[in-house]
């Protein structure tokens, strides 16, 4: 089912939005300062090409440790990103979602575009993993929180 969903997604707009992500990645790589944004764009562009069966998750939630992308620097990076590119990528995903939501078959794809629009607003500090890995990380975090509450 994932393969069929990804194939239909690719044909119905995923290709163009993935290219948009990669275009922003190339623009970010023009300057040395933009390399972290460019790297995030390439990862999320690949996700935008074939999103079904994978999920974007916060790296802190995945690894249970912080890094520079999940710190205050990551927040600052997301603010800069939003101003320069995030708004426009999110707008592209929302427009695509509106067109796809017109048909019943397009509704799941529209929902995926809305998810990608949210990611486009603040991509720094996120990584893409299989849905099963994301669920396992969330379960492990929940188990840890419950154990901490019992102490």
C-alpha positions, 0 to 999 in steps of 0.5 A, spaced: 500 500 500 505 504 501 508 503 494 502 505 491 501 511 495 508 513 494 507 512 486 500 516 486 503 521 491 509 522 486 505 523 480 500 528 483 504 533 486 510 530 490 515 531 484 514 538 484 514 539 491 520 535 492 524 539 487 522 545 490 525 543 497 531 541 493 531 548 489 531 551 496 537 546 498 541 548 492 540 556 494 542 555 501 548 551 499 550 557 495 553 560 502 557 557 507 552 559 513 546 556 509 549 549 509 545 546 515 538 549 512 540 546 505 542 539 509 535 539 512 532 541 505 535 535 502 532 530 507 525 533 507 525 534 499 527 526 499 521 525 504 517 530 500 518 525 494 516 519 497 512 520 504 508 514 505 511 509 510 515 515 513 515 520 518 518 527 520 520 526 528 524 531 532 531 528 533 530 530 541 524 525 541 528 520 537 534 520 540 532 522 547 538 527 547 539 534 545 543 537 539 545 543 536 538 543 532 534 542 537 537 547 542 536 555 542 540 555 536 535 550 532 529 555 534 533 561 531 535 557 525 527 555 524 526 563 525 530 565 520 528 559 515 521 561 516 522 568 514 527 566 508 523 560 505 519 556 510 513 560 509 513 559 501 514 552 501 508 551 506 504 555 502 506 551 496 504 545 500 497 548 502 495 550 495 497 543 493 493 540 498 487 545 496 487 542 489 487 535 492 482 535 497 477 537 491 476 529 490 475 523 494 481 520 492 486 526 493 484 527 500 489 522 503 494 526 499 492 533 501 493 531 508 500 529 507 501 536 504 498 539 510 503 535 514 509 537 510 506 544 510 507 544 518 514 541 517 516 546 512 515 552 517 520 549 522 524 543 519 531 544 523 531 539 529 527 534 525 529 527 521 525 523 517 524 515 519 520 509 518 513 510 521 515 504 526 521 507 528 517 513 530 512 510 534 517 506 538 521 512 540 514 515 542 513 509 546 520 509 549 519 516 551 512 515 554 515 509 558 521 513 561 516 518 563 511 513 566 517 510 570 519 517 572 512 519 575 512 512 579 519 514 583 
